[in-house]
Amino acid sequence: MSSAIKKIVHLALIEDIRTGDLTSDLLNNERIKASIICREKAVICGVEYFDYCFTELDPSIEIFWKINEGEEVKPGTIICQLVGLAQAMTSAERTALNFLQTLSATATQTRLLFNLIKHTKTQLLDTRKTIPNLRHAQKYAVKCGGGVNHRMGLYDCIMLKENHIMAIGSIEKSIELAKIKHPEKPVIVEVETLEELQRALKIDGIKRILCDNFSIAELTKAVSKAKGVCQLEASGNIDENNIVSYAETGVDYISIGAITKNINAIDLSLQFD
């Protein structure tokens, strides 16, 4: 288990327990059995985070998973069983379920969209629209759901968006400056019109061009213009209702922030046996 996961879980437990769990302190601290039940159809993700919530408070706890990470389950499925001390189990319960229900929600939403476009060549990308301090966790959940990770943050890729280009002066100047200052980093440039796309296609050194808020008709033309020159990404107002039409244009990538920010926590519960 990575030190990053341990740190995130440790901070989450401190946030909840602080000086002590006053309610769990009332329990006899005997070993008990419990089951985690998934109440809806879901792709389960977040096992390591879940496990560490319990093992940090009770190193002797036993956790028996009935499913694999990234597996889709039906409503009513018992996904894991636990045997451990009553006080630690009830203290860790909510934090553990918070991680599991959130990451499973991201994986589930990603899988839904992935399945809709898997007959095409288009790959589903995430964005930086993640829950603070859960960037790595949610991007891992996206991969569990069948998606592909975009840049991890502001440090590993240059992404020239509308405001950057406006501040620098032009697409051409922005890309030139990026290549001069950070020649080792990939460059992605956002365009909002077919005319801007045509200008970007004339410039060497771009990893990918992001077509922002293009209509399906515009994106179809963009794919034709960029074929064999540069990979294209589509983004903006794309959801489960229109993603198939966008993917069938032949675009290389579709990025959707909703798979990490507009999620509904999966309904999970812990029950003592």
C-alpha positions as CSV (number, residue, x, y, z in Angstrom):
1,M,0.0,0.0,0.0
2,S,1.3,3.4,-0.9
3,S,2.3,6.0,1.7
4,A,-0.1,8.4,-0.1
5,I,-3.1,6.2,0.6
6,K,-2.0,5.7,4.2
7,K,-1.7,9.5,4.7
8,I,-5.1,10.2,3.1
9,V,-6.9,7.6,5.2
10,H,-5.1,8.6,8.4
11,L,-6.2,12.2,7.9
12,A,-9.8,11.1,7.2
13,L,-9.9,9.1,10.4
14,I,-8.5,11.9,12.4
15,E,-11.2,14.2,11.0
16,D,-13.9,11.9,12.2
17,I,-12.5,10.5,15.5
18,R,-10.2,13.2,16.8
19,T,-9.9,12.7,20.6
20,G,-12.0,9.5,20.5
21,D,-15.2,7.9,19.4
22,L,-17.6,8.6,22.3
23,T,-20.3,6.2,21.1
24,S,-18.1,3.2,20.3
25,D,-16.5,3.6,23.7
26,L,-19.8,2.3,25.2
27,L,-19.5,-1.1,23.5
28,N,-17.9,-4.2,24.9
29,N,-14.7,-4.5,22.8
30,E,-15.3,-8.1,21.7
31,R,-14.6,-9.7,18.3
32,I,-17.6,-9.5,16.1
33,K,-18.5,-10.4,12.5
34,A,-20.0,-8.0,9.9
35,S,-20.9,-7.8,6.3
36,I,-20.7,-5.0,3.7
37,I,-23.8,-5.1,1.5
38,C,-24.1,-3.2,-1.8
39,R,-27.7,-2.0,-2.3
40,E,-27.5,-1.1,-6.0
41,K,-25.8,-2.1,-9.2
42,A,-22.3,-0.8,-9.1
43,V,-18.6,-1.3,-10.0
44,I,-16.8,-1.7,-6.8
45,C,-13.6,0.3,-6.3
46,G,-11.5,1.6,-3.3
47,V,-10.6,-1.7,-1.6
48,E,-7.2,-0.5,-0.3
49,Y,-8.7,2.7,1.1
50,F,-11.5,0.7,2.8
51,D,-9.2,-1.9,4.2
52,Y,-6.7,0.6,5.7
53,C,-9.5,2.4,7.5
54,F,-10.0,-0.7,9.6
55,T,-6.5,-2.0,9.8
56,E,-5.2,1.3,11.2
57,L,-7.6,1.0,14.1
58,D,-7.4,-2.8,14.5
59,P,-4.3,-4.5,13.0
60,S,-5.8,-7.9,13.9
61,I,-9.0,-7.4,11.9
62,E,-9.7,-10.0,9.1
63,I,-11.3,-8.8,5.9
64,F,-12.6,-11.3,3.4
65,W,-13.5,-9.8,0.0
66,K,-16.1,-11.7,-2.0
67,I,-15.5,-9.8,-5.2
68,N,-12.6,-8.3,-7.1
69,E,-11.7,-4.7,-7.5
70,G,-13.4,-3.3,-10.6
71,E,-16.1,-6.0,-10.6
72,E,-19.7,-5.1,-11.3
73,V,-22.2,-6.4,-8.7
74,K,-26.0,-6.6,-8.4
75,P,-28.1,-5.0,-5.7
76,G,-28.1,-7.0,-2.4
77,T,-24.6,-8.5,-3.0
78,I,-22.4,-9.1,0.1
79,I,-19.1,-7.7,-1.2
80,C,-17.0,-8.4,1.9
81,Q,-17.1,-9.7,5.4
82,L,-15.1,-8.6,8.4
83,V,-14.1,-10.1,11.8
84,G,-12.6,-7.8,14.3
85,L,-13.0,-5.7,17.5
86,A,-16.3,-4.0,17.9
87,Q,-15.1,-0.6,18.9
88,A,-12.6,-0.3,16.0
89,M,-15.1,-1.6,13.5
90,T,-17.8,0.9,14.4
91,S,-15.2,3.8,14.5
92,A,-13.8,3.0,11.1
93,E,-17.2,2.1,9.4
94,R,-18.3,5.5,8.1
95,T,-14.8,6.7,6.9
96,A,-14.3,3.3,5.1
97,L,-17.7,3.4,3.5
98,N,-17.2,7.0,2.4
99,F,-14.1,6.1,0.4
100,L,-15.7,2.9,-1.0
101,Q,-19.0,4.6,-2.0
102,T,-17.3,7.6,-3.6
103,L,-14.7,5.6,-5.6
104,S,-17.2,3.0,-6.6
105,A,-19.5,5.9,-7.9
106,T,-16.7,7.2,-10.1
107,A,-16.0,3.7,-11.4
108,T,-19.7,3.0,-12.0
109,Q,-20.3,6.2,-13.9
110,T,-17.2,5.6,-16.0
111,R,-18.2,2.0,-16.8
112,L,-21.6,3.2,-18.0
113,L,-20.1,5.6,-20.5
114,F,-17.3,3.3,-21.4
115,N,-19.9,0.6,-22.4
116,L,-21.8,3.0,-24.5
117,I,-18.8,3.8,-26.7
118,K,-16.8,0.6,-26.6
119,H,-17.8,-0.2,-30.2
120,T,-15.9,2.8,-31.4
121,K,-12.2,3.7,-31.3
122,T,-12.8,6.7,-28.9
123,Q,-11.3,6.5,-25.4
124,L,-13.0,8.1,-22.4
125,L,-10.8,10.6,-20.5
126,D,-11.2,12.1,-17.0
127,T,-10.4,15.7,-16.1
128,R,-9.0,17.6,-13.1
129,K,-12.6,18.1,-11.8
130,T,-11.9,15.8,-8.8
131,I,-12.6,15.9,-5.1
132,P,-9.7,17.7,-3.3
133,N,-7.1,15.2,-2.0
134,L,-8.7,12.3,-3.9
135,R,-7.2,13.1,-7.3
136,H,-5.1,9.9,-7.5
137,A,-7.9,7.8,-6.0
138,Q,-10.6,9.0,-8.4
139,K,-8.3,8.7,-11.4
140,Y,-7.6,5.1,-10.3
141,A,-11.4,4.6,-10.1
142,V,-11.7,5.9,-13.7
143,K,-9.3,3.2,-14.9
144,C,-11.2,0.6,-13.0
145,G,-14.3,1.7,-14.9
146,G,-12.6,1.4,-18.3
147,G,-11.5,5.0,-18.8
148,V,-8.2,6.6,-19.4
149,N,-6.4,9.2,-17.3
150,H,-5.9,12.8,-18.6
151,R,-3.0,14.8,-17.1
152,M,-2.7,14.2,-13.4
153,G,-2.3,17.9,-12.6
154,L,-0.8,21.2,-13.7
155,Y,2.7,19.9,-13.4
156,D,2.9,17.1,-15.9
157,C,1.4,18.6,-19.1
158,I,0.9,22.0,-20.7
159,M,-2.7,22.6,-21.6
160,L,-3.3,25.9,-23.3
161,K,-6.9,26.9,-22.8
162,E,-8.9,30.0,-23.8
163,N,-7.7,32.3,-21.0
164,H,-4.0,31.2,-21.4
165,I,-4.2,31.9,-25.2
166,M,-5.9,35.3,-24.7
167,A,-3.3,36.4,-22.1
168,I,-0.4,35.4,-24.3
169,G,-1.8,36.8,-27.5
170,S,-2.5,33.9,-29.9
171,I,-2.5,30.2,-30.4
172,E,0.8,30.4,-32.3
173,K,2.6,32.5,-29.6
174,S,1.2,30.2,-26.9
175,I,2.5,27.0,-28.4
176,E,5.9,28.6,-29.3
177,L,6.4,29.8,-25.8
178,A,5.4,26.4,-24.3
179,K,7.9,24.6,-26.4
180,I,10.6,27.1,-25.5
181,K,10.1,27.1,-21.8
182,H,9.1,23.4,-21.3
183,P,10.4,21.4,-24.3
184,E,10.2,18.1,-22.5
185,K,6.5,18.4,-21.6
186,P,3.5,17.4,-23.8
187,V,1.4,20.2,-25.2
188,I,-2.4,20.1,-25.5
189,V,-4.2,23.1,-27.0
190,E,-7.8,24.0,-26.8
191,V,-9.7,25.4,-29.8
192,E,-13.3,26.7,-30.0
193,T,-13.8,26.9,-33.8
194,L,-12.8,25.1,-37.0
195,E,-10.7,28.1,-37.9
196,E,-8.7,27.9,-34.7
197,L,-8.3,24.1,-35.3
198,Q,-6.9,24.8,-38.8
199,R,-4.3,27.2,-37.4
200,A,-3.3,24.7,-34.7
201,L,-2.9,21.9,-37.2
202,K,-0.2,23.9,-39.0
203,I,2.0,23.9,-35.9
204,D,4.4,21.1,-35.0
205,G,4.9,19.7,-31.5
206,I,1.3,19.5,-30.3
207,K,0.3,16.2,-28.6
208,R,-3.4,16.7,-28.9
209,I,-6.0,19.3,-29.8
210,L,-9.1,19.7,-27.6
211,C,-12.2,20.7,-29.5
212,D,-14.3,22.6,-26.9
213,N,-18.1,22.7,-27.2
214,F,-18.1,21.6,-30.9
215,S,-21.4,20.4,-32.3
216,I,-21.4,16.9,-33.8
217,A,-21.4,18.3,-37.3
218,E,-18.4,20.5,-36.4
219,L,-16.5,17.7,-34.8
220,T,-17.1,15.5,-37.8
221,K,-15.4,18.1,-40.0
222,A,-12.6,18.5,-37.4
223,V,-11.9,14.8,-37.4
224,S,-11.6,14.9,-41.2
225,K,-9.2,17.8,-41.1
226,A,-7.0,16.4,-38.4
227,K,-6.8,12.8,-39.7
228,G,-3.2,11.8,-39.9
229,V,-2.0,15.1,-38.5
230,C,-2.9,15.3,-34.8
231,Q,-5.1,13.5,-32.3
232,L,-8.3,15.2,-31.2
233,E,-10.2,15.3,-27.9
234,A,-13.8,16.5,-27.6
235,S,-15.2,18.1,-24.5
236,G,-18.1,20.2,-23.3
237,N,-21.8,19.3,-22.8
238,I,-21.2,15.6,-23.6
239,D,-23.1,13.1,-21.5
240,E,-24.7,9.6,-21.7
241,N,-27.5,11.0,-24.0
242,N,-25.1,12.1,-26.8
243,I,-21.8,10.5,-26.2
244,V,-22.4,7.8,-28.8
245,S,-23.0,10.3,-31.5
246,Y,-19.8,12.2,-30.5
247,A,-17.8,9.0,-30.4
248,E,-19.0,7.8,-33.8
249,T,-17.5,10.9,-35.4
250,G,-14.2,9.1,-35.0
251,V,-12.7,11.5,-32.5
252,D,-9.8,10.0,-30.5
253,Y,-10.8,11.0,-27.0
254,I,-13.8,12.4,-25.2
255,S,-13.2,14.0,-21.8
256,I,-16.0,14.3,-19.3
257,G,-15.6,16.0,-15.9
258,A,-18.9,14.5,-14.6
259,I,-17.4,11.1,-14.0
260,T,-15.5,12.5,-11.1
261,K,-17.6,15.5,-10.0
262,N,-21.2,14.7,-10.7
263,I,-21.4,11.4,-9.0
264,N,-24.0,9.8,-6.7
265,A,-22.4,7.8,-3.8
266,I,-23.1,4.1,-4.1
267,D,-25.5,2.8,-1.4
268,L,-23.4,0.5,0.9
269,S,-24.1,-0.6,4.4
270,L,-22.3,-2.5,7.2
271,Q,-24.4,-4.9,9.1
272,F,-23.3,-7.0,12.1
273,D,-23.9,-10.7,11.6
